Amino acid sequence: MLSLDRVVFRVRSASASRDFYGGVLGLPLVSAVSGQDEDGHAWLALTFAAPRGGSICVVEHRGLARPRSGGAAARARRFGFSTPSELDLVGWRRRLSEAAIAYREETCGDGPAVVFQDPDGVILEIQAPVRRRLRRRSRAAEAEARRWLAASA
């Protein structure tokens, strides 16, 4: 069975991302690797350890067009964290407010969530209680995917 190990995405500023993921979210920076791609563009990859395993890797490329920070593409990039209790969300609301990061309240799946954006417009959510783990194939999900795909063909 597969498990999600890491998420990797481009950012406009490795510095802003380091401050956000390391400072605001408190994720430890576990790796920083730099190099050049096949076209000679310099890059820096910063990897942060995610809670309960896995990692988040942000990559800045110099000399390439910067990824857009808004619009539909950014809204499609959404990553969720979980916390064991609703009480933990109180601390996250305070932490985000102290860092002057706007957030909104949503109900995501099984419970309340705090939703906000990183410096590149990537949407992040912290939800409580921890969601039930999705493990089985869903006939309803398969039917919705077929319906949507057929309409766009």
N, CA, C and O atoms as a GROMACS GRO file, in nm:
protein
  612
    1MET      N    1   0.083  -0.117   0.000
    1MET     CA    2   0.000   0.000   0.000
    1MET      C    3   0.089   0.125   0.000
    1MET      O    4   0.189   0.131   0.071
    2LEU      N    5   0.051   0.223  -0.079
    2LEU     CA    6   0.126   0.348  -0.085
    2LEU      C    7   0.088   0.440   0.029
    2LEU      O    8  -0.024   0.435   0.080
    3SER      N    9   0.182   0.524   0.069
    3SER     CA   10   0.152   0.631   0.164
    3SER      C   11   0.218   0.758   0.112
    3SER      O   12   0.321   0.753   0.044
    4LEU      N   13   0.159   0.870   0.145
    4LEU     CA   14   0.213   0.998   0.101
    4LEU      C   15   0.336   1.030   0.184
    4LEU      O   16   0.331   1.031   0.307
    5ASP      N   17   0.448   1.057   0.115
    5ASP     CA   18   0.574   1.081   0.184
    5ASP      C   19   0.609   1.229   0.188
    5ASP      O   20   0.653   1.280   0.291
    6ARG      N   21   0.590   1.298   0.074
    6ARG     CA   22   0.626   1.440   0.070
    6ARG      C   23   0.546   1.512  -0.037
    6ARG      O   24   0.492   1.452  -0.130
    7VAL      N   25   0.540   1.642  -0.019
    7VAL     CA   26   0.477   1.732  -0.115
    7VAL      C   27   0.586   1.830  -0.157
    7VAL      O   28   0.655   1.887  -0.072
    8VAL      N   29   0.602   1.850  -0.289
    8VAL     CA   30   0.704   1.940  -0.341
    8VAL      C   31   0.636   2.040  -0.434
    8VAL      O   32   0.558   2.001  -0.520
    9PHE      N   33   0.666   2.170  -0.417
    9PHE     CA   34   0.612   2.270  -0.507
    9PHE      C   35   0.704   2.391  -0.515
    9PHE      O   36   0.781   2.419  -0.424
   10ARG      N   37   0.694   2.462  -0.629
   10ARG     CA   38   0.774   2.582  -0.651
   10ARG      C   39   0.718   2.699  -0.574
   10ARG      O   40   0.597   2.710  -0.552
   11VAL      N   41   0.809   2.786  -0.531
   11VAL     CA   42   0.770   2.908  -0.461
   11VAL      C   43   0.842   3.028  -0.523
   11VAL      O   44   0.942   3.013  -0.592
   12ARG      N   45   0.789   3.145  -0.496
   12ARG     CA   46   0.851   3.268  -0.546
   12ARG      C   47   0.971   3.308  -0.462
   12ARG      O   48   1.067   3.364  -0.514
   13SER      N   49   0.965   3.280  -0.331
   13SER     CA   50   1.071   3.323  -0.241
   13SER      C   51   1.099   3.215  -0.137
   13SER      O   52   1.016   3.187  -0.051
   14ALA      N   53   1.217   3.155  -0.147
   14ALA     CA   54   1.256   3.055  -0.048
   14ALA      C   55   1.267   3.119   0.090
   14ALA      O   56   1.238   3.056   0.191
   15SER      N   57   1.310   3.245   0.093
   15SER     CA   58   1.323   3.315   0.221
   15SER      C   59   1.188   3.332   0.290
   15SER      O   60   1.173   3.302   0.408
   16ALA      N   61   1.088   3.379   0.215
   16ALA     CA   62   0.954   3.397   0.272
   16ALA      C   63   0.896   3.261   0.313
   16ALA      O   64   0.829   3.251   0.416
   17SER      N   65   0.920   3.159   0.233
   17SER     CA   66   0.869   3.025   0.266
   17SER      C   67   0.939   2.970   0.390
   17SER      O   68   0.875   2.906   0.473
   18ARG      N   69   1.069   2.994   0.403
   18ARG     CA   70   1.142   2.949   0.522
   18ARG      C   71   1.084   3.015   0.647
   18ARG      O   72   1.061   2.949   0.748
   19ASP      N   73   1.060   3.146   0.638
   19ASP     CA   74   1.002   3.217   0.752
   19ASP      C   75   0.863   3.166   0.786
   19ASP      O   76   0.828   3.153   0.903
   20PHE      N   77   0.783   3.136   0.682
   20PHE     CA   78   0.646   3.092   0.704
   20PHE      C   79   0.640   2.950   0.758
   20PHE      O   80   0.584   2.926   0.865
   21TYR      N   81   0.699   2.854   0.685
   21TYR     CA   82   0.689   2.714   0.727
   21TYR      C   83   0.771   2.686   0.853
   21TYR      O   84   0.728   2.609   0.939
   22GLY      N   85   0.888   2.747   0.863
   22GLY     CA   86   0.971   2.726   0.981
   22GLY      C   87   0.928   2.811   1.100
   22GLY      O   88   0.924   2.763   1.213
   23GLY      N   89   0.896   2.938   1.073
   23GLY     CA   90   0.862   3.029   1.182
   23GLY      C   91   0.717   3.021   1.224
   23GLY      O   92   0.686   2.987   1.338
   24VAL      N   93   0.627   3.053   1.132
   24VAL     CA   94   0.485   3.059   1.166
   24VAL      C   95   0.430   2.921   1.199
   24VAL      O   96   0.365   2.903   1.303
   25LEU      N   97   0.455   2.823   1.112
   25LEU     CA   98   0.401   2.689   1.137
   25LEU      C   99   0.488   2.607   1.232
   25LEU      O  100   0.441   2.506   1.286
   26GLY      N  101   0.612   2.649   1.253
   26GLY     CA  102   0.699   2.578   1.347
   26GLY      C  103   0.750   2.445   1.297
   26GLY      O  104   0.785   2.359   1.378
   27LEU      N  105   0.754   2.424   1.165
   27LEU     CA  106   0.804   2.298   1.111
   27LEU      C  107   0.957   2.305   1.102
   27LEU      O  108   1.011   2.404   1.053
   28PRO      N  109   1.026   2.202   1.149
   28PRO     CA  110   1.173   2.207   1.146
   28PRO      C  111   1.227   2.194   1.003
   28PRO      O  112   1.183   2.108   0.926
   29LEU      N  113   1.323   2.279   0.970
   29LEU     CA  114   1.393   2.270   0.842
   29LEU      C  115   1.493   2.155   0.856
   29LEU      O  116   1.583   2.161   0.938
   30VAL      N  117   1.476   2.050   0.775
   30VAL     CA  118   1.560   1.931   0.788
   30VAL      C  119   1.659   1.915   0.674
   30VAL      O  120   1.753   1.836   0.684
   31SER      N  121   1.640   1.990   0.566
   31SER     CA  122   1.732   1.978   0.453
   31SER      C  123   1.727   2.105   0.369
   31SER      O  124   1.621   2.164   0.348
   32ALA      N  125   1.844   2.146   0.322
   32ALA     CA  126   1.855   2.257   0.226
   32ALA      C  127   1.957   2.212   0.122
   32ALA      O  128   2.074   2.189   0.153
   33VAL      N  129   1.911   2.199  -0.002
   33VAL     CA  130   1.996   2.150  -0.110
   33VAL      C  131   1.985   2.249  -0.225
   33VAL      O  132   1.875   2.294  -0.259
   34SER      N  133   2.099   2.283  -0.285
   34SER     CA  134   2.096   2.373  -0.399
   34SER      C  135   2.173   2.311  -0.515
   34SER      O  136   2.253   2.219  -0.497
   35GLY      N  137   2.146   2.362  -0.633
   35GLY     CA  138   2.214   2.311  -0.751
   35GLY      C  139   2.170   2.387  -0.873
   35GLY      O  140   2.118   2.498  -0.863
   36GLN      N  141   2.192   2.328  -0.989
   36GLN     CA  142   2.150   2.386  -1.116
   36GLN      C  143   2.072   2.280  -1.194
   36GLN      O  144   2.108   2.162  -1.193
   37ASP      N  145   1.964   2.326  -1.261
   37ASP     CA  146   1.890   2.233  -1.344
   37ASP      C  147   1.960   2.216  -1.479
   37ASP      O  148   2.064   2.276  -1.503
   38GLU      N  149   1.903   2.134  -1.566
   38GLU     CA  150   1.966   2.105  -1.695
   38GLU      C  151   1.978   2.228  -1.785
   38GLU      O  152   2.056   2.227  -1.880
   39ASP      N  153   1.902   2.332  -1.757
   39ASP     CA  154   1.911   2.455  -1.835
   39ASP      C  155   2.001   2.560  -1.770
   39ASP      O  156   2.010   2.673  -1.819
   40GLY      N  157   2.066   2.525  -1.661
   40GLY     CA  158   2.158   2.617  -1.596
   40GLY      C  159   2.096   2.710  -1.494
   40GLY      O  160   2.163   2.801  -1.446
   41HIS      N  161   1.968   2.690  -1.461
   41HIS     CA  162   1.902   2.776  -1.361
   41HIS      C  163   1.936   2.724  -1.221
   41HIS      O  164   1.923   2.606  -1.191
   42ALA      N  165   1.979   2.817  -1.136
   42ALA     CA  166   2.008   2.781  -0.998
   42ALA      C  167   1.878   2.757  -0.922
   42ALA      O  168   1.777   2.824  -0.948
   43TRP      N  169   1.880   2.662  -0.830
   43TRP     CA  170   1.763   2.633  -0.749
   43TRP      C  171   1.805   2.604  -0.605
   43TRP      O  172   1.918   2.563  -0.579
   44LEU      N  173   1.711   2.625  -0.515
   44LEU     CA  174   1.728   2.592  -0.374
   44LEU      C  175   1.604   2.517  -0.330
   44LEU      O  176   1.492   2.564  -0.350
   45ALA      N  177   1.623   2.401  -0.271
   45ALA     CA  178   1.512   2.320  -0.218
   45ALA      C  179   1.523   2.314  -0.067
   45ALA      O  180   1.624   2.270  -0.013
   46LEU      N  181   1.419   2.360   0.002
   46LEU     CA  182   1.412   2.355   0.148
   46LEU      C  183   1.308   2.252   0.188
   46LEU      O  184   1.194   2.257   0.143
   47THR      N  185   1.348   2.158   0.272
   47THR     CA  186   1.256   2.053   0.316
   47THR      C  187   1.228   2.068   0.464
   47THR      O  188   1.320   2.077   0.546
   48PHE      N  189   1.099   2.069   0.497
   48PHE     CA  190   1.053   2.081   0.635
   48PHE      C  191   0.986   1.951   0.676
   48PHE      O  192   0.909   1.894   0.599
   49ALA      N  193   1.014   1.905   0.796
   49ALA     CA  194   0.949   1.784   0.847
   49ALA      C  195   0.804   1.816   0.881
   49ALA      O  196   0.775   1.914   0.950
   50ALA      N  197   0.713   1.734   0.831
   50ALA     CA  198   0.571   1.752   0.860
   50ALA      C  199   0.536   1.676   0.988
   50ALA      O  200   0.601   1.578   1.023
   51PRO      N  201   0.432   1.723   1.056
   51PRO     CA  202   0.389   1.652   1.177
   51PRO      C  203   0.354   1.507   1.146
   51PRO      O  204   0.289   1.479   1.045
   52ARG      N  205   0.395   1.416   1.231
   52ARG     CA  206   0.363   1.273   1.221
   52ARG      C  207   0.414   1.210   1.091
   52ARG      O  208   0.351   1.120   1.037
   53GLY      N  209   0.528   1.258   1.042
   53GLY     CA  210   0.591   1.195   0.926
   53GLY      C  211   0.569   1.271   0.797
   53GLY      O  212   0.483   1.358   0.788
   54GLY      N  213   0.649   1.238   0.699
   54GLY     CA  214   0.641   1.305   0.571
   54GLY      C  215   0.712   1.439   0.574
   54GLY      O  216   0.770   1.478   0.676
   55SER      N  217   0.707   1.510   0.461
   55SER     CA  218   0.775   1.638   0.454
   55SER      C  219   0.712   1.728   0.350
   55SER      O  220   0.637   1.683   0.262
   56ILE      N  221   0.744   1.856   0.362
   56ILE     CA  222   0.703   1.958   0.266
   56ILE      C  223   0.832   2.018   0.211
   56ILE      O  224   0.916   2.066   0.287
   57CYS      N  225   0.846   2.016   0.079
   57CYS     CA  226   0.965   2.069   0.015
   57CYS      C  227   0.924   2.185  -0.076
   57CYS      O  228   0.838   2.170  -0.162
   58VAL      N  229   0.986   2.301  -0.055
   58VAL     CA  230   0.960   2.418  -0.139
   58VAL      C  231   1.086   2.445  -0.220
   58VAL      O  232   1.197   2.434  -0.169
   59VAL      N  233   1.068   2.481  -0.346
   59VAL     CA  234   1.181   2.500  -0.436
   59VAL      C  235   1.170   2.636  -0.504
   59VAL      O  236   1.068   2.667  -0.567
   60GLU      N  237   1.276   2.716  -0.492
   60GLU     CA  238   1.284   2.842  -0.566
   60GLU      C  239   1.384   2.824  -0.679
   60GLU      O  240   1.495   2.776  -0.658
   61HIS      N  241   1.344   2.864  -0.799
   61HIS     CA  242   1.433   2.863  -0.916
   61HIS      C  243   1.468   3.006  -0.951
   61HIS      O  244   1.380   3.091  -0.962
   62ARG      N  245   1.594   3.034  -0.969
   62ARG     CA  246   1.637   3.167  -1.015
   62ARG      C  247   1.637   3.167  -1.166
   62ARG      O  248   1.676   3.070  -1.230
   63GLY      N  249   1.593   3.279  -1.224
   63GLY     CA  250   1.597   3.293  -1.369
   63GLY      C  251   1.478   3.234  -1.442
   63GLY      O  252   1.472   3.241  -1.564
   64LEU      N  253   1.385   3.177  -1.371
   64LEU     CA  254   1.262   3.126  -1.432
   64LEU      C  255   1.147   3.218  -1.393
   64LEU      O  256   1.151   3.283  -1.289
   65ALA      N  257   1.045   3.221  -1.476
   65ALA     CA  258   0.927   3.299  -1.440
   65ALA      C  259   0.874   3.247  -1.307
   65ALA      O  260   0.865   3.126  -1.284
   66ARG      N  261   0.840   3.339  -1.221
   66ARG     CA  262   0.789   3.301  -1.089
   66ARG      C  263   0.648   3.245  -1.101
   66ARG      O  264   0.569   3.293  -1.183
   67PRO      N  265   0.616   3.145  -1.020
   67PRO     CA  266   0.479   3.094  -1.022
   67PRO      C  267   0.381   3.200  -0.976
   67PRO      O  268   0.412   3.280  -0.888
   68ARG      N  269   0.263   3.200  -1.034
   68ARG     CA  270   0.160   3.295  -0.993
   68ARG      C  271   0.118   3.267  -0.850
   68ARG      O  272   0.118   3.152  -0.806
   69SER      N  273   0.083   3.372  -0.779
   69SER     CA  274   0.044   3.354  -0.639
   69SER      C  275  -0.107   3.352  -0.621
   69SER      O  276  -0.154   3.331  -0.509
   70GLY      N  277  -0.183   3.374  -0.726
   70GLY     CA  278  -0.328   3.377  -0.709
   70GLY      C  279  -0.396   3.302  -0.821
   70GLY      O  280  -0.333   3.231  -0.898
   71GLY      N  281  -0.527   3.319  -0.828
   71GLY     CA  282  -0.605   3.258  -0.934
   71GLY      C  283  -0.640   3.113  -0.908
   71GLY      O  284  -0.616   3.059  -0.800
   72ALA      N  285  -0.699   3.052  -1.009
   72ALA     CA  286  -0.748   2.915  -0.995
   72ALA      C  287  -0.637   2.816  -0.967
   72ALA      O  288  -0.656   2.721  -0.891
   73ALA      N  289  -0.519   2.837  -1.028
   73ALA     CA  290  -0.409   2.743  -1.005
   73ALA      C  291  -0.369   2.739  -0.858
   73ALA      O  292  -0.344   2.632  -0.803
   74ALA      N  293  -0.362   2.856  -0.795
   74ALA     CA  294  -0.327   2.859  -0.654
   74ALA      C  295  -0.437   2.798  -0.568
   74ALA      O  296  -0.408   2.728  -0.471
   75ARG      N  297  -0.562   2.823  -0.603
   75ARG     CA  298  -0.673   2.767  -0.524
   75ARG      C  299  -0.676   2.615  -0.535
   75ARG      O  300  -0.727   2.548  -0.445
   76ALA      N  301  -0.623   2.559  -0.643
   76ALA     CA  302  -0.621   2.414  -0.658
   76ALA      C  303  -0.513   2.351  -0.571
   76ALA      O  304  -0.517   2.231  -0.544
   77ARG      N  305  -0.416   2.430  -0.527
   77ARG     CA  306  -0.312   2.378  -0.438
   77ARG      C  307  -0.357   2.398  -0.295
   77ARG      O  308  -0.353   2.510  -0.243
   78ARG      N  309  -0.400   2.292  -0.232
   78ARG     CA  310  -0.451   2.300  -0.094
   78ARG      C  311  -0.401   2.179  -0.018
   78ARG      O  312  -0.417   2.065  -0.061
   79PHE      N  313  -0.340   2.206   0.096
   79PHE     CA  314  -0.284   2.100   0.177
   79PHE      C  315  -0.343   2.107   0.316
   79PHE      O  316  -0.358   2.216   0.372
   80GLY      N  317  -0.378   1.992   0.372
   80GLY     CA  318  -0.443   1.989   0.501
   80GLY      C  319  -0.358   1.924   0.609
   80GLY      O  320  -0.296   1.820   0.588
   81PHE      N  321  -0.357   1.988   0.724
   81PHE     CA  322  -0.296   1.933   0.844
   81PHE      C  323  -0.410   1.900   0.940
   81PHE      O  324  -0.521   1.952   0.927
   82SER      N  325  -0.383   1.814   1.035
   82SER     CA  326  -0.485   1.783   1.135
   82SER      C  327  -0.427   1.804   1.274
   82SER      O  328  -0.306   1.798   1.295
   83THR      N  329  -0.517   1.828   1.366
   83THR     CA  330  -0.479   1.844   1.506
   83THR      C  331  -0.577   1.761   1.588
   83THR      O  332  -0.692   1.745   1.548
   84PRO      N  333  -0.534   1.708   1.701
   84PRO     CA  334  -0.618   1.612   1.773
   84PRO      C  335  -0.749   1.667   1.830
   84PRO      O  336  -0.845   1.591   1.848
   85SER      N  337  -0.755   1.798   1.859
   85SER     CA  338  -0.876   1.848   1.924
   85SER      C  339  -0.910   1.989   1.876
   85SER      O  340  -0.826   2.061   1.822
   86GLU      N  341  -1.035   2.025   1.898
   86GLU     CA  342  -1.077   2.162   1.864
   86GLU      C  343  -1.005   2.264   1.951
   86GLU      O  344  -0.984   2.378   1.908
   87LEU      N  345  -0.968   2.227   2.071
   87LEU     CA  346  -0.895   2.317   2.160
   87LEU      C  347  -0.762   2.360   2.097
   87LEU      O  348  -0.720   2.474   2.115
   88ASP      N  349  -0.697   2.270   2.024
   88ASP     CA  350  -0.571   2.304   1.957
   88ASP      C  351  -0.591   2.414   1.852
   88ASP      O  352  -0.499   2.492   1.826
   89LEU      N  353  -0.709   2.421   1.794
   89LEU     CA  354  -0.736   2.525   1.694
   89LEU      C  355  -0.730   2.665   1.756
   89LEU      O  356  -0.695   2.761   1.688
   90VAL      N  357  -0.763   2.675   1.883
   90VAL     CA  358  -0.757   2.804   1.952
   90VAL      C  359  -0.614   2.857   1.948
   90VAL      O  360  -0.591   2.974   1.917
   91GLY      N  361  -0.518   2.770   1.978
   91GLY     CA  362  -0.378   2.809   1.973
   91GLY      C  363  -0.332   2.846   1.834
   91GLY      O  364  -0.252   2.938   1.817
   92TRP      N  365  -0.381   2.774   1.732
   92TRP     CA  366  -0.344   2.806   1.594
   92TRP      C  367  -0.404   2.939   1.550
   92TRP      O  368  -0.339   3.016   1.479
   93ARG      N  369  -0.527   2.968   1.592
   93ARG     CA  370  -0.586   3.098   1.559
   93ARG      C  371  -0.502   3.212   1.618
   93ARG      O  372  -0.476   3.312   1.552
   94ARG      N  373  -0.460   3.193   1.743
   94ARG     CA  374  -0.379   3.295   1.810
   94ARG      C  375  -0.244   3.310   1.738
   94ARG      O  376  -0.198   3.421   1.714
   95ARG      N  377  -0.182   3.198   1.705
   95ARG     CA  378  -0.051   3.201   1.638
   95ARG      C  379  -0.059   3.272   1.503
   95ARG      O  380   0.027   3.354   1.470
   96LEU      N  381  -0.162   3.242   1.425
   96LEU     CA  382  -0.180   3.306   1.295
   96LEU      C  383  -0.208   3.455   1.312
   96LEU      O  384  -0.154   3.538   1.238
   97SER      N  385  -0.291   3.490   1.409
   97SER     CA  386  -0.320   3.632   1.434
   97SER      C  387  -0.196   3.708   1.474
   97SER      O  388  -0.173   3.819   1.427
   98GLU      N  389  -0.114   3.649   1.562
   98GLU     CA  390   0.009   3.715   1.606
   98GLU      C  391   0.106   3.736   1.489
   98GLU      O  392   0.184   3.831   1.491
   99ALA      N  393   0.101   3.648   1.388
   99ALA     CA  394   0.187   3.661   1.270
   99ALA      C  395   0.121   3.746   1.162
   99ALA      O  396   0.175   3.758   1.052
  100ALA      N  397   0.005   3.804   1.192
  100ALA     CA  398  -0.071   3.888   1.097
  100ALA      C  399  -0.107   3.813   0.970
  100ALA      O  400  -0.100   3.866   0.860
  101ILE      N  401  -0.146   3.687   0.988
  101ILE     CA  402  -0.189   3.604   0.875
  101ILE      C  403  -0.341   3.590   0.882
  101ILE      O  404  -0.396   3.540   0.980
  102ALA      N  405  -0.406   3.636   0.777
  102ALA     CA  406  -0.552   3.626   0.771
  102ALA      C  407  -0.592   3.480   0.758
  102ALA      O  408  -0.527   3.403   0.689
  103TYR      N  409  -0.700   3.444   0.825
  103TYR     CA  410  -0.754   3.308   0.814
  103TYR      C  411  -0.905   3.315   0.817
  103TYR      O  412  -0.964   3.415   0.856
  104ARG      N  413  -0.964   3.206   0.776
  104ARG     CA  414  -1.110   3.195   0.782
  104ARG      C  415  -1.146   3.060   0.845
  104ARG      O  416  -1.066   2.967   0.847
  105GLU      N  417  -1.267   3.054   0.894
  105GLU     CA  418  -1.319   2.931   0.953
  105GLU      C  419  -1.397   2.855   0.847
  105GLU      O  420  -1.474   2.916   0.772
  106GLU      N  421  -1.378   2.726   0.839
  106GLU     CA  422  -1.455   2.640   0.748
  106GLU      C  423  -1.486   2.510   0.819
  106GLU      O  424  -1.423   2.474   0.918
  107THR      N  425  -1.584   2.440   0.766
  107THR     CA  426  -1.607   2.302   0.805
  107THR      C  427  -1.554   2.219   0.690
  107THR      O  428  -1.606   2.224   0.578
  108CYS      N  429  -1.452   2.141   0.718
  108CYS     CA  430  -1.387   2.058   0.617
  108CYS      C  431  -1.407   1.912   0.656
  108CYS      O  432  -1.358   1.868   0.761
  109GLY      N  433  -1.478   1.839   0.572
  109GLY     CA  434  -1.496   1.698   0.603
  109GLY      C  435  -1.569   1.677   0.733
  109GLY      O  436  -1.688   1.707   0.744
  110ASP      N  437  -1.497   1.625   0.833
  110ASP     CA  438  -1.558   1.584   0.959
  110ASP      C  439  -1.559   1.689   1.069
  110ASP      O  440  -1.614   1.664   1.176
  111GLY      N  441  -1.500   1.806   1.047
  111GLY     CA  442  -1.495   1.899   1.158
  111GLY      C  443  -1.451   2.038   1.120
  111GLY      O  444  -1.429   2.068   1.003
  112PRO      N  445  -1.436   2.125   1.222
  112PRO     CA  446  -1.398   2.264   1.198
  112PRO      C  447  -1.253   2.274   1.153
  112PRO      O  448  -1.170   2.189   1.186
  113ALA      N  449  -1.224   2.379   1.076
  113ALA     CA  450  -1.089   2.400   1.028
  113ALA      C  451  -1.058   2.549   1.022
  113ALA      O  452  -1.148   2.632   1.008
  114VAL      N  453  -0.930   2.581   1.032
  114VAL     CA  454  -0.878   2.714   1.011
  114VAL      C  455  -0.807   2.708   0.876
  114VAL      O  456  -0.721   2.623   0.855
  115VAL      N  457  -0.843   2.799   0.785
  115VAL     CA  458  -0.790   2.797   0.648
  115VAL      C  459  -0.719   2.928   0.621
  115VAL      O  460  -0.772   3.035   0.651
  116PHE      N  461  -0.598   2.920   0.565
  116PHE     CA  462  -0.516   3.038   0.540
  116PHE      C  463  -0.423   3.010   0.423
  116PHE      O  464  -0.424   2.900   0.369
  117GLN      N  465  -0.343   3.110   0.384
  117GLN     CA  466  -0.253   3.094   0.270
  117GLN      C  467  -0.109   3.116   0.311
  117GLN      O  468  -0.078   3.193   0.402
  118ASP      N  469  -0.019   3.046   0.240
  118ASP     CA  470   0.124   3.070   0.259
  118ASP      C  471   0.164   3.190   0.173
  118ASP      O  472   0.078   3.246   0.104
  119PRO      N  473   0.290   3.233   0.175
  119PRO     CA  474   0.329   3.352   0.098
  119PRO      C  475   0.306   3.341  -0.053
  119PRO      O  476   0.300   3.443  -0.121
  120ASP      N  477   0.292   3.219  -0.106
  120ASP     CA  478   0.268   3.201  -0.250
  120ASP      C  479   0.122   3.175  -0.283
  120ASP      O  480   0.090   3.141  -0.397
  121GLY      N  481   0.035   3.191  -0.187
  121GLY     CA  482  -0.106   3.170  -0.213
  121GLY      C  483  -0.151   3.026  -0.204
  121GLY      O  484  -0.266   2.996  -0.235
  122VAL      N  485  -0.063   2.935  -0.162
  122VAL     CA  486  -0.102   2.796  -0.142
  122VAL      C  487  -0.195   2.792  -0.021
  122VAL      O  488  -0.164   2.847   0.084
  123ILE      N  489  -0.308   2.727  -0.037
  123ILE     CA  490  -0.407   2.722   0.070
  123ILE      C  491  -0.373   2.608   0.166
  123ILE      O  492  -0.350   2.494   0.124
  124LEU      N  493  -0.370   2.640   0.293
  124LEU     CA  494  -0.342   2.542   0.398
  124LEU      C  495  -0.460   2.538   0.493
  124LEU      O  496  -0.526   2.639   0.518
  125GLU      N  497  -0.485   2.420   0.545
  125GLU     CA  498  -0.591   2.407   0.645
  125GLU      C  499  -0.539   2.327   0.763
  125GLU      O  500  -0.458   2.235   0.747
  126ILE      N  501  -0.586   2.364   0.880
  126ILE     CA  502  -0.562   2.286   1.001
  126ILE      C  503  -0.699   2.249   1.054
  126ILE      O  504  -0.780   2.336   1.085
  127GLN      N  505  -0.724   2.119   1.063
  127GLN     CA  506  -0.856   2.070   1.096
  127GLN      C  507  -0.855   1.989   1.225
  127GLN      O  508  -0.758   1.921   1.256
  128ALA      N  509  -0.964   1.997   1.298
  128ALA     CA  510  -0.987   1.914   1.416
  128ALA      C  511  -1.131   1.868   1.413
  128ALA      O  512  -1.216   1.944   1.366
  129PRO      N  513  -1.162   1.753   1.459
  129PRO     CA  514  -1.070   1.645   1.495
  129PRO      C  515  -1.009   1.582   1.371
  129PRO      O  516  -1.046   1.613   1.258
  130VAL      N  517  -0.913   1.494   1.395
  130VAL     CA  518  -0.847   1.427   1.283
  130VAL      C  519  -0.952   1.356   1.200
  130VAL      O  520  -1.039   1.287   1.252
  131ARG      N  521  -0.943   1.374   1.068
  131ARG     CA  522  -1.038   1.309   0.977
  131ARG      C  523  -1.026   1.158   0.980
  131ARG      O  524  -0.920   1.103   1.009
  132ARG      N  525  -1.135   1.096   0.952
  132ARG     CA  526  -1.129   0.951   0.933
  132ARG      C  527  -1.043   0.926   0.810
  132ARG      O  528  -1.048   1.003   0.714
  133ARG      N  529  -0.968   0.822   0.814
  133ARG     CA  530  -0.880   0.791   0.702
  133ARG      C  531  -0.960   0.728   0.588
  133ARG      O  532  -1.036   0.634   0.610
  134LEU      N  533  -0.941   0.780   0.469
  134LEU     CA  534  -1.007   0.725   0.351
  134LEU      C  535  -0.922   0.611   0.298
  134LEU      O  536  -0.807   0.633   0.259
  135ARG      N  537  -0.976   0.492   0.298
  135ARG     CA  538  -0.898   0.374   0.259
  135ARG      C  539  -0.963   0.294   0.148
  135ARG      O  540  -0.894   0.229   0.069
  136ARG      N  541  -1.095   0.296   0.141
  136ARG     CA  542  -1.165   0.210   0.046
  136ARG      C  543  -1.206   0.287  -0.078
  136ARG      O  544  -1.231   0.408  -0.074
  137ARG      N  545  -1.214   0.215  -0.187
  137ARG     CA  546  -1.262   0.274  -0.312
  137ARG      C  547  -1.408   0.313  -0.294
  137ARG      O  548  -1.488   0.237  -0.238
  138SER      N  549  -1.442   0.432  -0.340
  138SER     CA  550  -1.578   0.484  -0.325
  138SER      C  551  -1.651   0.478  -0.459
  138SER      O  552  -1.606   0.537  -0.557
  139ARG      N  553  -1.761   0.409  -0.462
  139ARG     CA  554  -1.842   0.405  -0.585
  139ARG      C  555  -1.898   0.543  -0.618
  139ARG      O  556  -1.906   0.581  -0.734
  140ALA      N  557  -1.936   0.618  -0.515
  140ALA     CA  558  -1.987   0.753  -0.538
  140ALA      C  559  -1.878   0.842  -0.598
  140ALA      O  560  -1.906   0.922  -0.688
  141ALA      N  561  -1.756   0.829  -0.550
  141ALA     CA  562  -1.645   0.909  -0.605
  141ALA      C  563  -1.618   0.870  -0.749
  141ALA      O  564  -1.595   0.956  -0.834
  142GLU      N  565  -1.619   0.741  -0.778
  142GLU     CA  566  -1.598   0.694  -0.916
  142GLU      C  567  -1.707   0.749  -1.008
  142GLU      O  568  -1.677   0.793  -1.119
  143ALA      N  569  -1.832   0.746  -0.963
  143ALA     CA  570  -1.943   0.795  -1.045
  143ALA      C  571  -1.931   0.944  -1.071
  143ALA      O  572  -1.954   0.989  -1.183
  144GLU      N  573  -1.894   1.022  -0.969
  144GLU     CA  574  -1.878   1.167  -0.986
  144GLU      C  575  -1.764   1.198  -1.082
  144GLU      O  576  -1.776   1.287  -1.166
  145ALA      N  577  -1.654   1.124  -1.071
  145ALA     CA  578  -1.541   1.145  -1.162
  145ALA      C  579  -1.582   1.115  -1.305
  145ALA      O  580  -1.550   1.191  -1.396
  146ARG      N  581  -1.653   1.004  -1.327
  146ARG     CA  582  -1.700   0.970  -1.464
  146ARG      C  583  -1.794   1.077  -1.517
  146ARG      O  584  -1.784   1.116  -1.633
  147ARG      N  585  -1.888   1.126  -1.431
  147ARG     CA  586  -1.983   1.228  -1.474
  147ARG      C  587  -1.911   1.355  -1.517
  147ARG      O  588  -1.940   1.411  -1.622
  148TRP      N  589  -1.818   1.400  -1.434
  148TRP     CA  590  -1.746   1.524  -1.462
  148TRP      C  591  -1.660   1.510  -1.588
  148TRP      O  592  -1.658   1.600  -1.672
  149LEU      N  593  -1.589   1.401  -1.599
  149LEU     CA  594  -1.502   1.379  -1.715
  149LEU      C  595  -1.582   1.368  -1.843
  149LEU      O  596  -1.539   1.419  -1.947
  150ALA      N  597  -1.698   1.304  -1.838
  150ALA     CA  598  -1.782   1.291  -1.958
  150ALA      C  599  -1.833   1.428  -2.003
  150ALA      O  600  -1.845   1.454  -2.123
  151ALA      N  601  -1.864   1.514  -1.908
  151ALA     CA  602  -1.915   1.648  -1.942
  151ALA      C  603  -1.808   1.735  -2.006
  151ALA      O  604  -1.840   1.827  -2.082
  152SER      N  605  -1.681   1.709  -1.975
  152SER     CA  606  -1.574   1.791  -2.029
  152SER      C  607  -1.515   1.734  -2.158
  152SER      O  608  -1.427   1.795  -2.218
  153ALA      N  609  -1.564   1.619  -2.200
  153ALA     CA  610  -1.509   1.555  -2.322
  153ALA      C  611  -1.566   1.616  -2.447
  153ALA      O  612  -1.531   1.575  -2.558
   0.00000   0.00000   0.00000
